[in-house]
C-alpha cells in the first residue's frame, strides 16, 4: 500500500498537467510533496480498509476452516467429544460480492460436513460393530462399539489383520489374505464367526459382509457385526433342556427314541436295556423326594464309566433308566446288564445314610428285520417285569413271557377263523 501511495503521488503532477494545471504549479516541490502525501494517505486508507474489512473476513474464514478441520479429522475417524454445530461455525454472507459468495460456499460445505458428522455419530452410537477392511484384510476403521462387544479399543485394532481375531474353526470363511470370502454373484453375505475377546474368551458374532472394493469412496469390505453369543447360548440351553433330564442331566426319553430310530434306520443291530430301581419307592416314602432326587442324581455317574462312548444312557422318568447298546449281541447285552446291576446294588450314600435299592433290568435285541425303537423299548419293559417277578435281576426278552403279545396273536387268529 505504501508503494501504491508513492506511485500515485509521483504520477499525479503529470496527470495534473494533462488537466491544464500550469507547469510551474505542477512542477512546484510543494505541490509534488502534497501529491506524495495525499498518495500515502490514500494508500494507508486502502490498507486499513483491506485489513479491517476484507482481512477480518478472510481471517474469520481461515479460523473457521481450521475449526472444521479439527472437528472432521480423518475421513474414517470418529468425533471424540462434543463438536460445534454447523450454525456456530457458519460465516455471515453480508454481501453479494466475491467474499459473500465465498462465505455462502463455505456455509454449504459446512452443512454437508455437519450431515456427515451426524451420520458418523449415529454409526458410533449403534450397538452393532461397523468395520472397514482393506482388500488385504487389515482393519482400517472400526466403530467405538467394538469396546463393548470385544473389549478392544479402536486404537488397538486399527491396522491389525482381521484373521488375528477369528477362531481357527472359522478360518475357512476368510481368504489367505484375511479378507472374508466373497461371491461375485452375491457381494453381500451373512455368516457366523467366533471372535476373540480381549479377556481371552470368544464371542459369537453374526457378520454381514458387503463387498465395496469397487466403490471409490469406501474401497474395501464393509462389515456389520452383532453379538449373538447370549442368543446362541440360550438356544443351546433350550435344545439341551428339550433332550435332557433336568435332574440327572442325562438324555431323556425323546433323545433315546430319536437315537434309537436313527440306529435302526441305519440297520445297526441294537440292544435296549430297561433299568428299574427296585426299592426306590421306599426311599421316597420314608425319606422324602429330596433324598430320592439325590439318589437318582448318582445313577448316571455310577453307570456311565461302565459304558462305551457309542452307548447311550437315558432317564425315562421316575426311577426308570434305559441304555442303548449299538452293535451288541444278546450275550453282550446281558453281560453289560449284569455289570450295570452290580453297580446299582452297591449302597447309595444320601445324608450320611447308605441306601440299598437294587435294580431289575430287562434286555431286548433287534432282529434281522428293522424294528421300531418303541417296540424294542416295550419288549425290554416286559423283560424287566419278568426279572422283578423272578427276582433274577436280569432277563432277556422272551416272546413266551409276553402276555400282551400272546393276547394280540390270539385275537388275530380268532379274526381269521
ABEGO torsion letter per residue (X at the ends): XAAAAAAAAAAAAAAAAAAGBBAAAAABAAAAAAAAAAAAAAAAAAAAAAAAAAAAAAAAAAAAAAAAAAAAEBAABBBBEBBBBAAAABBBAGBABAAAAAAAAAAAAAAAAAAAAAAAAAAAABABBBBBBBAAGBBABBBAAAAAAAGBBAAAABGBBAAAABBAAAAAABBAAGBBBBBAABABBBBBBBBBBAAGBBBBBBBBBBBAAABAAAGBBBBBBBBAAAAAAAAAAAAAAAABBAAAGBBBAAAAAAAAAAAAAAGBBBBBBBBBBAAAAAAAAAAEAAAAAAAAAAAAAAAAAABBAABBBBBAEEABBBBBBBGBBAAAAAAAAAAAAAAAABBBBBGGBBBBAEBBBBBBBBBABBBBAAAAAAAAAAAAAAAAAAGAGBBBBBAAABAAAAAAAAAAAAAAX
